[in-house]
Amino acid sequence: MLKNKFLSFLLFALVTFSASAIGGLATVGFKEPWYSLLIKPSFNPPDWIFAPVWTTLYFFMTIAIWKFWHSKNRDMNTIYIYFIHLIFNTTWSIVFFVFHKIILSLIVLVILILLIIILIIRFKRVNLYSYYLMIPYLLWCLFALLLNVSLIILN
């Protein structure tokens, strides 16, 4: 059982952090000079904060889905929703940083937030630990939504 738990954690970490890596590559490869030229709101965090925050959130997401997976009443539909949500998570970085489509990225972000809310609701029914681990992610994405809307207004 311990081996199974370790392997499942590695698998979920690999999948989750793959989304992170793809989003990170899109950001690093296409961010500048476009992003620096945007007018940003006064509450825009410094660039250095994003990597540690996202790393922490991806770690929380990994633990959340892993704990859910090892819960008695888990269901596969929630696992599928988790994977779909990762696609939207990654897509936001590509749409925003690679294609520079701020309005389209807002639409992707709204869909992502809705999927996170669905996951939180489904996690709460099965595993409270998973539920609580997703709340900081939701809050950060809501903050990202505020930033995204501000960028649309200012640019």
PAZAPA-4460 file (N, C-alpha, C; in steps of 0.05 Angstrom, whole numbers, plus 32768, in hexadecimal, padded with zeros to 4 digits):
% residues 155
    n_x    n_y    n_z   ca_x   ca_y   ca_z    c_x    c_y    c_z   seq   type   mol
   8010   7FE8   8000   8000   8000   8000   8011   8019   8000     1      M     A
   8027   8019   800F   8038   8031   8010   8044   8036   7FF5     2      L     A
   804D   8021   7FE7   8058   8024   7FCD   8044   8030   7FBA     3      K     A
   802B   8027   7FBB   8015   8031   7FAA   8011   804F   7FB0     4      N     A
   8011   8057   7FC9   800D   8073   7FD0   8023   8084   7FC6     5      K     A
   803C   807A   7FC8   8053   8089   7FBF   8052   808C   7FA1     6      F     A
   804C   8077   7F92   804B   8078   7F75   8034   808A   7F6B     7      L     A
   801D   8088   7F79   8007   8099   7F71   800D   80B7   7F76     8      S     A
   801B   80BC   7F8C   8023   80D8   7F91   8036   80E2   7F7B     9      F     A
   8049   80D1   7F74   805C   80D9   7F5E   804E   80DE   7F44    10      L     A
   803A   80CD   7F3E   802B   80D0   7F25   801C   80EA   7F25    11      L     A
   800D   80F0   7F3B   7FFE   8109   7F3D   8011   8121   7F3D    12      F     A
   8028   811F   7F4A   803B   8135   7F49   8046   8139   7F2D    13      A     A
   804C   8124   7F1F   8056   8126   7F04   8042   8134   7EF2    14      L     A
   8029   812B   7EF3   8014   8137   7EE2   8010   8155   7EEA    15      V     A
   800D   815A   7F03   8008   8175   7F0D   801F   8188   7F06    16      T     A
   8037   817F   7F0C   804E   8191   7F07   8056   8192   7EEA    17      F     A
   804C   8180   7ED9   804F   8182   7EBC   803F   819A   7EB2    18      S     A
   8027   819D   7EBD   8017   81B5   7EB6   8026   81CE   7EBF    19      A     A
   8032   81CD   7ED6   8042   81E4   7EDF   805A   81EA   7ECD    20      S     A
   8067   81D5   7EC4   807F   81D8   7EB3   8077   81E4   7E98    21      A     A
   8061   81DA   7E8D   8058   81E4   7E73   8051   8202   7E75    22      I     A
   8042   8209   7E8A   803A   8224   7E8F   8053   8236   7E94    23      G     A
   8066   822B   7EA3   807F   823A   7EA8   808F   823F   7E8F    24      G     A
   8091   822B   7E7E   80A0   822E   7E65   8092   8243   7E53    25      L     A
   8078   8243   7E53   8069   8257   7E43   806F   8273   7E4E    26      A     A
   806F   8275   7E68   8073   828F   7E75   8090   8299   7E70    27      T     A
   80A3   8288   7E75   80BF   8290   7E72   80C6   8297   7E54    28      V     A
   80BC   8286   7E42   80C3   8289   7E26   80B5   82A0   7E18    29      G     A
   809E   82A9   7E22   808F   82BD   7E12   8086   82D5   7E22    30      F     A
   808E   82D6   7E3B   8085   82EC   7E4C   8090   8307   7E44    31      K     A
   80A9   8308   7E3F   80B6   8322   7E39   80BC   8325   7E1B    32      E     A
   80BC   833D   7E12   80B8   8357   7E20   809A   835F   7E23    33      P     A
   8088   834E   7E19   806C   8355   7E19   8061   835C   7E35    34      W     A
   8066   834B   7E48   805B   834E   7E63   8065   8368   7E70    35      Y     A
   807F   836E   7E6D   808A   8385   7E79   807E   839F   7E6F    36      S     A
   8074   839E   7E56   8068   83B6   7E4A   804B   83BB   7E52    37      L     A
   803F   83A7   7E5F   8023   83AB   7E67   8022   83BE   7E7F    38      L     A
   800C   83CD   7E80   8007   83DD   7E98   7FFA   83CA   7EAC    39      I     A
   8006   83C9   7EC4   7FFC   83B7   7ED9   7FF0   83C6   7EF0    40      K     A
   7FDD   83B9   7EFE   7FD1   83C7   7F15   7FE6   83C9   7F2C    41      P     A
   7FE0   83DB   7F3E   7FF2   83E0   7F54   7FF6   83C8   7F66    42      S     A
   7FE2   83B6   7F67   7FE4   839F   7F78   7FF0   8386   7F6A    43      F     A
   7FFB   838A   7F53   8008   8374   7F44   8021   836B   7F54    44      N     A
   8023   8352   7F5B   803A   8349   7F6B   8054   834A   7F5B    45      P     A
   806A   834A   7F68   8084   8349   7F5A   8087   832E   7F4C    46      P     A
   8095   832D   7F36   8099   8314   7F27   80A3   82FD   7F37    47      D     A
   80B5   8302   7F4A   80C2   82ED   7F59   80AE   82DD   7F6A    48      W     A
   8097   82E8   7F70   8084   82DB   7F82   8076   82C4   7F75    49      I     A
   8073   82C5   7F5A   8063   82B1   7F4C   806E   8294   7F4E    50      F     A
   8087   8291   7F4A   8093   8276   7F4B   808E   8268   7F66    51      A     A
   8095   8274   7F7C   8090   8266   7F96   8073   8261   7F9C    52      P     A
   8062   8275   7F95   8045   8271   7F9A   803A   825A   7F89    53      V     A
   8041   825A   7F6F   8036   8245   7F5E   8042   8229   7F65    54      W     A
   805B   8228   7F6D   8067   820F   7F75   8058   8204   7F8D    55      T     A
   8052   8215   7FA1   8044   820D   7FB8   8027   8203   7FB1    56      T     A
   801A   8212   7FA0   7FFF   820B   7F98   7FFE   81F1   7F89    57      L     A
   8011   81EC   7F77   8012   81D3   7F68   8018   81BB   7F7C    58      Y     A
   8028   81C0   7F90   802D   81AC   7FA4   8013   81A6   7FB4    59      F     A
   8005   81BB   7FBC   7FEB   81B7   7FC9   7FD7   81A8   7FB8    60      F     A
   7FD6   81AF   7F9E   7FC4   81A1   7F8B   7FCB   8184   7F8A    61      M     A
   7FE5   817E   7F88   7FEE   8162   7F87   7FE5   8152   7F9F    62      T     A
   7FE9   815E   7FB7   7FE1   8150   7FCF   7FC3   814D   7FD0    63      I     A
   7FB4   8162   7FC7   7F97   8161   7FC8   7F8C   814A   7FB6    64      A     A
   7F96   8148   7F9E   7F8C   8133   7F8C   7F95   8117   7F96    65      I     A
   7FAD   8116   7FA1   7FB8   80FD   7FAB   7FA7   80F3   7FC3    66      W     A
   7FA1   8106   7FD6   7F91   80FE   7FED   7F75   80F6   7FE4    67      K     A
   7F6A   8104   7FD0   7F50   80FC   7FC6   7F51   80E0   7FB9    68      F     A
   7F66   80DB   7FAA   7F69   80C1   7F9D   7F69   80AA   7FB1    69      W     A
   7F74   80AF   7FC8   7F76   809A   7FDD   7F5F   809B   7FF1    70      H     A
   7F4A   80AA   7FEA   7F32   80AB   7FFB   7F1F   8094   7FF4    71      S     A
   7F0F   808C   8007   7EFD   8075   8003   7EE8   807B   7FEE    72      K     A
   7EDD   8093   7FEE   7EC6   809A   7FDD   7ECE   80A9   7FC4    73      N     A
   7EE6   80A6   7FBB   7EEF   80B6   7FA4   7EDF   80AD   7F8B    74      R     A
   7EDE   80BF   7F78   7ED1   80B9   7F5F   7EE3   80C2   7F48    75      D     A
   7EE2   80B3   7F32   7EF4   80B9   7F1B   7EED   80D3   7F0D    76      M     A
   7ED3   80DB   7F0E   7ECC   80F4   7F01   7EDB   810C   7F0D    77      N     A
   7EDF   810C   7F27   7EEE   8121   7F34   7F0B   8120   7F2A    78      T     A
   7F16   8109   7F28   7F32   8106   7F1D   7F33   8112   7F01    79      I     A
   7F20   810C   7EF0   7F1F   8116   7ED5   7F1D   8135   7ED5    80      Y     A
   7F0C   813F   7EE7   7F09   815C   7EE9   7F24   8169   7EF1    81      I     A
   7F32   815C   7F03   7F4C   8165   7F0B   7F5F   8168   7EF3    82      Y     A
   7F60   8153   7EE3   7F72   8153   7ECB   7F69   8169   7EB7    83      F     A
   7F4F   816C   7EB3   7F45   8180   7EA1   7F4C   819C   7EAC    84      I     A
   7F4A   819F   7EC6   7F50   81B9   7ED2   7F6E   81C0   7ECD    85      H     A
   7F7F   81AC   7ECE   7F9C   81B0   7EC9   7FA0   81BA   7EAC    86      L     A
   7F90   81B0   7E9A   7F92   81BA   7E7E   7F8C   81D8   7E7C    87      I     A
   7F77   81E0   7E8A   7F6F   81FC   7E8A   7F84   820D   7E99    88      F     A
   7F8F   8202   7EAE   7FA4   8210   7EBD   7FBC   8216   7EAA    89      N     A
   7FC4   8202   7E9B   7FDB   8205   7E89   7FD3   8217   7E71    90      T     A
   7FBB   8214   7E68   7FB1   8224   7E51   7FB2   8242   7E57    91      T     A
   7FAC   824A   7E70   7FAD   8266   7E76   7FC8   8272   7E70    92      W     A
   7FDD   8265   7E79   7FF8   8270   7E74   7FFE   8272   7E57    93      S     A
   7FF6   825E   7E48   7FFB   825E   7E2B   7FEB   8275   7E1D    94      I     A
   7FD2   8277   7E24   7FC1   828C   7E17   7FCB   82A8   7E1F    95      V     A
   7FD2   82AB   7E39   7FDB   82C5   7E42   7FF7   82CC   7E39    96      F     A
   800A   82BB   7E3F   8026   82C2   7E3A   8030   82BC   7E1D    97      F     A
   8026   82A7   7E11   802F   82A0   7DF6   8020   82B0   7DE1    98      V     A
   8005   82B0   7DE4   7FF5   82BE   7DCF   7FED   82DA   7DD7    99      F     A
   7FF2   82E3   7DEF   7FED   82FE   7DF9   7FD0   8305   7DF6   100      H     A
   7FBE   82F3   7DFB   7FA1   82F7   7DF9   7F96   82FA   7E15   101      K     A
   7F95   8312   7E1F   7F8D   8317   7E3A   7F6F   8311   7E3F   102      I     A
   7F5E   8318   7E2C   7F41   8313   7E30   7F3C   82F5   7E2E   103      I     A
   7F48   82E7   7E1B   7F44   82CA   7E19   7F4F   82BC   7E31   104      L     A
   7F65   82C6   7E3C   7F71   82B9   7E54   7F5E   82BD   7E6C   105      S     A
   7F4F   82D3   7E6C   7F3B   82D8   7E81   7F25   82C2   7E80   106      L     A
   7F1C   82BC   7E68   7F08   82A7   7E64   7F13   828C   7E6E   107      I     A
   7F2B   8286   7E67   7F38   826D   7E70   7F39   826D   7E8E   108      V     A
   7F40   8283   7E9A   7F43   8285   7EB7   7F28   8282   7EC5   109      L     A
   7F13   828D   7EBA   7EF8   8289   7EC6   7EF1   826B   7EC5   110      V     A
   7EF6   825E   7EAF   7EF0   8241   7EAD   7F01   8232   7EC2   111      I     A
   7F1B   8239   7EC4   7F2C   822C   7ED8   7F21   8230   7EF4   112      L     A
   7F19   8248   7EFB   7F0E   824D   7F15   7EF5   823D   7F1A   113      I     A
   7EE4   823B   7F06   7ECC   822A   7F09   7ED3   820D   7F0E   114      L     A
   7EE7   8203   7F00   7EF0   81E7   7F04   7EFC   81E4   7F20   115      L     A
   7F0B   81F7   7F29   7F16   81F6   7F44   7F00   81F5   7F59   116      I     A
   7EEB   8205   7F55   7ED4   8205   7F68   7EC7   81EA   7F67   117      I     A
   7EC3   81DF   7F50   7EB7   81C4   7F4D   7EC8   81AF   7F5C   118      I     A
   7EE2   81B1   7F58   7EF4   819E   7F66   7EF2   81A2   7F85   119      L     A
   7EF2   81BA   7F8E   7EF0   81C0   7FAA   7ED6   81B3   7FB6   120      I     A
   7EC0   81B8   7FA8   7EA7   81AC   7FB1   7EA8   818E   7FB2   121      I     A
   7EB3   8182   7F9D   7EB4   8165   7F9B   7EC8   815A   7FB0   122      R     A
   7EDE   8168   7FB4   7EF2   815F   7FC9   7EE5   8160   7FE4   123      F     A
   7ED6   8175   7FEA   7ECA   8178   8004   7EB8   8161   800C   124      K     A
   7EAB   8155   7FF8   7E99   813E   7FFE   7EA9   8125   8005   125      R     A
   7EC2   8123   7FFE   7ED2   810B   8001   7EE9   810E   8014   126      V     A
   7EF8   8124   8012   7F10   8127   8021   7F15   8145   8029   127      N     A
   7F11   814C   8042   7F13   8168   804A   7F30   8172   8046   128      L     A
   7F43   8161   8049   7F5F   8169   8046   7F63   8174   8029   129      Y     A
   7F59   8165   8016   7F5A   816D   7FFA   7F4B   8188   7FF5   130      S     A
   7F35   818A   8002   7F24   81A2   8000   7F34   81BA   8009   131      Y     A
   7F40   81B9   8021   7F4F   81CF   802C   7F68   81D6   801C   132      Y     A
   7F75   81C2   8011   7F8D   81C7   8001   7F87   81D6   7FE7   133      L     A
   7F6F   81D5   7FDD   7F68   81E3   7FC4   7F5F   8200   7FC9   134      M     A
   7F59   8208   7FE1   7F50   8223   7FE6   7F65   8238   7FDF   135      I     A
   7F7E   8235   7FE7   7F92   824A   7FE0   7F95   824D   7FC1   136      P     A
   7F92   8237   7FB3   7F94   8237   7F96   7F7C   8247   7F8A   137      Y     A
   7F64   8242   7F95   7F4D   8252   7F8C   7F51   8270   7F91   138      L     A
   7F5B   8276   7FA9   7F5F   8292   7FB0   7F74   829F   7F9E   139      L     A
   7F89   8291   7F98   7F9E   829C   7F87   7F93   82A0   7F6A   140      W     A
   7F83   828D   7F61   7F77   8290   7F46   7F62   82A7   7F46   141      C     A
   7F54   82AC   7F5B   7F42   82C3   7F5D   7F52   82DD   7F5C   142      L     A
   7F69   82DD   7F69   7F7B   82F4   7F68   7F86   82F7   7F4B   143      F     A
   7F8C   82E1   7F3E   7F95   82E2   7F22   7F7F   82ED   7F10   144      A     A
   7F66   82E6   7F17   7F4F   82F1   7F08   7F4E   830F   7F0A   145      L     A
   7F52   8319   7F22   7F52   8336   7F27   7F69   8343   7F17   146      L     A
   7F80   8336   7F17   7F97   8341   7F08   7F91   8340   7EEA   147      L     A
   7F85   832A   7EE0   7F7F   8327   7EC4   7F6B   833D   7EBB   148      N     A
   7F56   8341   7ECB   7F42   8356   7EC5   7F4F   8372   7EC5   149      V     A
   7F60   8376   7ED8   7F6E   8390   7EDA   7F80   8395   7EC2   150      S     A
   7F8D   8380   7EB8   7F9E   8383   7EA0   7F8D   838A   7E87   151      L     A
   7F75   837E   7E86   7F63   8384   7E70   7F5B   83A2   7E71   152      I     A
   7F54   83AB   7E89   7F4B   83C7   7E8C   7F61   83DA   7E87   153      I     A
   7F79   83D4   7E91   7F90   83E7   7E8E   7F9D   83E7   7E73   154      L     A
   7F99   83D1   7E64   7FA6   83CF   7E4A   7F92   83CD   7E34   155      N     A
***
